[in-house]
Each structure stands twice: as structure tokens, then as C-alpha cells.
Amino acid sequence: MPTRRSVLAGLAAGSIAPAFAQARPVTFEVKLKKYGGDGAYVVVYVLDKAGAYKGTLWMAGGKSKYYRHLSDWDRASGGALSGLDGVTGASVGAGRTLSVTSDLADTLIDGGFQVRVDTSVEKMRDNPSDIVAPLTTEGAGRPMRGKGYVESFVYKLQ
């Protein structure tokens, strides 16, 4: 299971003196449905309360020519290769779970930020914003259903 220590801890704290910036590990779990196709490209990323792109936590799928199929992420990040500031790994198979742990600034939690998950499978449908979840203390640990290939999504504050 991949682990990612993200630079997002500093992104939201830009207006706060570095000595006061606090971060905590957050684990994101994306379980895919058994959809009967090739491995899925999955991207987990963060937007601020105005909808501006803040960073990529993880990209599952190694061929950059398919990143444009993750259209909401591609648009928000300003283009597939310019937006890839997270870590990449292999695509995720049907019925499998992607688990990513990142250090996030405390200001991201309950600060109007949201995590999004886009999914795409070769020769099948693309699912932009398959998951849209506000990053809140209250929402932590509560599973959500996706609108495409995501069977369930949950994030856990540590």
C-alpha cells in the first residue's frame, strides 16, 4: 500500500508563520467496484474553498497519455504533467483498494478544502469527480459511495 508524505502541509499554511503550522497524517482509502475492465487510473487531489487546485496526493497509473482522461483534475491542475506534484504508482485493479497517507496542514481540515477523486479505465467511461468530499473532522471515518468506479471512499485523521 503506497504511502505519501505530501507537501500539502505547507500549502495551506502559507499565510501562517511556519513555526505555527501544524500537520497531521491523513489516510485516504479508495475501494473500487468490480467493474470487469482493465486497471483504473485514479487521482486523489485537493481543492481550496474557491475551487482552486492545491495539490495532488497520489496518481495511480503510469502512462501520462491517459492523464487527460482524469478531466476535472487535468483542468484544475493546469494540465496533466504540470499538475503532477504527487507520487505515482501502478493503476488499481477492479475490486482493489488504494490507500494513501499524507501529512496535511491542520488548516486544511475544517477550512473549506475538499478532496476529490477522478477515475478512468481504458476503453470504458471516465468519471471526473467520482468523489467530492469536504475535509472536515465530522466527515472523517465516514464512508462515501462514488458515482463511477469508486465503491467506497473514506479518510481517517490520525
Secondary structure, 3 states (H helix, E strand, C coil): CCCCCCCHHHHCCCCCCHHHCCEEEEEEEEEECCCCCCCEEEEEEEECCCCCEEEEEEEECCCHHHHHHCHHHHHHHCCCCCCCCCEEECCECCCCEEEEEEEEEHHHCCCCCEEEEEEEECCCCEEEEEEEEECCCCCCCCCECCCCCEEEEEEEEC
